[in-house]
């Protein structure tokens, strides 16, 4: 009896007129905005260009994207879209610290605390997608996406100091410069920022395979998509690929057709 009730409820739900999708021959414009979680495979944080920090774990980086799709319904159950969008991708690391023995050893220990370590990759993306409507309003999405890197930036915040290991007090704070580490004067802010453009260390082209699901109701389209990077995007690190999970909201604007 319970199963019959559930089947009846589901049947009533799917017959509602609010469910929608394009019809054969229809051409639609679909603006989209989305929230992403991004990660770079084989990414790590590097100190001084030579020391690799093995135990710094990467976290998913929250980001945004926005763009527009043009969809043509080849049949009542198969749609084809080409799009253009801006997307922020990259990586983010958990906060960490390093202890270093200074040249004048003894009861002092030099430390470096790192926070907000991130790589921002700004892309123009062109997705080509097929949408197979397996149910009214519900589609399975797959295709290929071509990306062009617009710019890349790497950043982190840091604190450098000498710690008295007996009293656990900081004796002196420092700033990192191209010529070395320089002591800070009294009153100077010890919480420092490092920002640099890193576009030249990444390849311009990015190719990925998007896979996902979409659900449409009253011309509003909700999409969940995973983008699996295919090519190495770094000039310095092997097998570094983009990995992106995106949830987006779009709105169908019919242009031609029914």
N, C-alpha and C positions, 0 to 999 in steps of 0.2 A: 504493500500500500504506500509506504514511504517512497519507494522507487518510482511508482507511478506519479506521485505528486511532484517529485523532482523533475521527471521528464516533461510533465505538463507545464511546469513553471519555466523550464528552459525553452520549450517550444514557443511559449507566449513571449518570452524575452526576445528571441531571435526574429520574431515576426514583427517587432515594433518598427514603425516607419522611420524612426530617427536614425537607424543604421543606414549607412550610405557608402557609396564608392562611385567612381566614374563609370560611365557607360561607354560601349564600343564607339569609337570615332571621336570621343570627347578630348579636347585639349584644355589643360588646366594649368594655372600658375599657383604654386604652393610656397609662400614665404614660410620660413622656419626659424625658430630659435631653440637652442639646446644647452643642456648642462652636461659636462663630460668629466670622466675620471681617466687620467692619462698616466702612462708609465713608459719608460724606455728600457728595453731589454739590454742586459750587459752594460748598464751604466754604473759608474762608481765615482766617488769624490776623490780628487787628486790634490795633494799638498806639494807645493813647490815644483811641480812638474815631474817629480820622480818617485815620491812615496805613495804607494797605493794603500788605502785604508780598507781592509778586508771586511770589517765587522760593522760597517755603516749600512743599515738596512734602508731600502728605498720605500717610500710610501706613495699611495695613489695621489696624484696632483689634481685638485679640482680646477675646472676651466670652463670657458663658455665658447659657444659657436653660434653663427647666424648666417643665413643665406636664403637662397630661393631655388626651387625646382620647377622644371617644366615637364609635365606628365602628359603622355598620349596613351589612351586606352586602345590597344591593338585589338583586343576582344573584350567581352564582358568580364573576363576573369584574369586578363593579363595586361598589366600596365608597364610602360617604359618611361623612365625619367632621366633627364640630364640636369645637373645642378651646378651651382657655383656658391661657395661659402667661405667665410673666414673661420678659421679654427685656431685656438691656442692649445698647444700640446707641450710635452716635455716631461720633466721629472721633478721630484721633491724628496728630500731626505729628512730623517729624524735628526733632532739635535744631538750633538756628540762633542766630546772633548778629547784632547791629546795631552799627555804629560811628557815633557822633554827635560832631560838633565842639562842645565846650562854649563857653559865652559868652566865657570868657577863653581865646582861642585862643593857640596857640604850639606848644610841644612836647608838650602833653597832648592826649589823645583819650579821650572817654568811650565806654564800650562797655556793651552789655547782652547777656548770654548767656541764652538760653531753653532749657529742657529739659522733658520730660514734658508737653508741651502737649496737652491732651485735652478732649473734650466727652463727658460721660456722659449718655445719655438712657435713662431707666428707663420701660419700657412694660408695660402689660397688653395682650396681644394675643389676638384671637379669630379663629382661622383656620377657614374653611369650605372643605373639600377634597373633590375627587373622586379616587378611586384606580382606575385602569383596569389590571386584571391581565392583562398581555400574555403572561405565562409563569407557570408555577407558582412562586409566591413572589415574583415580580418585578412591580412596578407602576409606571406613569407617573402622577405626581401633579400636579394643577393646581387652582387655586381663587382665592379672594380672602381677604384678611386685613384685619381692622379693628383698629386700635390706639388706645389711649388713653394719653397721656403722663402718667405719675405724677409725675415730677420730672426736672429737668435741672440739671447742675452743670458748670461750666467751671473748669479748673485749669491751672496751669503753675508750674514752678520757675524762678528767675531769679537772676542775679548782676549788679549794677551797679557799675562802678568807673571810675576815671580812670587811664589808662595813660600812663606816660612813654615816648614813642615813641623816644627816644634810647637809654634803658637797657632798655626793654621790661619795666619793673617797674610794678606797680600801686601808685599813690600813696594812693588812698583808695577805700573801698567805701561804698555807699549803700543806703538802703531807700526803696521807693516808698510814699508815703502819699497820701491824698485831697488833701492840701494841697500836695503836691509831693515832691521827692526830698530825703531827709534823710540826712546823713552818719552812718555807724555809728561807735560808740565802739570803742576797742581791745578785743578779746576777744569782741565780738558776732559771731554766726554770719553769714557773708556769703552762705551758701546759703539763700535765702529761698523761701517758698511763697506762692502766691496761690490761694485757693479762693473761689468765689462761687456762690450759687444763681442759676440763669438760667432758671428755669421760665417766667417771664413773657415771655421773648423767643422762645418757641417755641409753635406751635399745638398744641392738645391732640390733635387728630385726625390719624391716619395711616392711609392706605389703600395696600395693596400687592398685587401679584400674585405668589403663590408658585408656582414650577415646580420639579419635581424627580423623583427616582427613589427607590423603596424596595425593599428586599429582606428577606424574612422567612424565618427558619429556626428551628424549635423555639420558636415564639412570640416570638422576639427579632426586632425590626424595626430595620434600619439604614436611615437616610434621609439623602439629600443634597438640599438644597433651596436655591434662589436666590430671594430676595424682592426684587422690583423695585418701588420706591416710585413712587406715582402723583401724589401731591399735594405741594405746597410745605409744609414743616413749620416754616419760619422766618417770624417777623413782621418781620424786618429785612433778610433776604437773599432775592433772587429765585431760584427754581428749585433750592432746597435740598431734596433728597430722600434718603430712606434707601435704602441698598443693602446687603443682608445675604446672606452665604453661610453656611449652617448644616449641620453634620453632627450627627445626633442618634441616640440609641439608645432604643428603646421596648420595652415588654413587653406582649404581649396577654393580657388577663384576660377570658375569656368570661363573659358575664352571662346571656344568654338565647340559645336556639337550640341548634344542634348543637354 
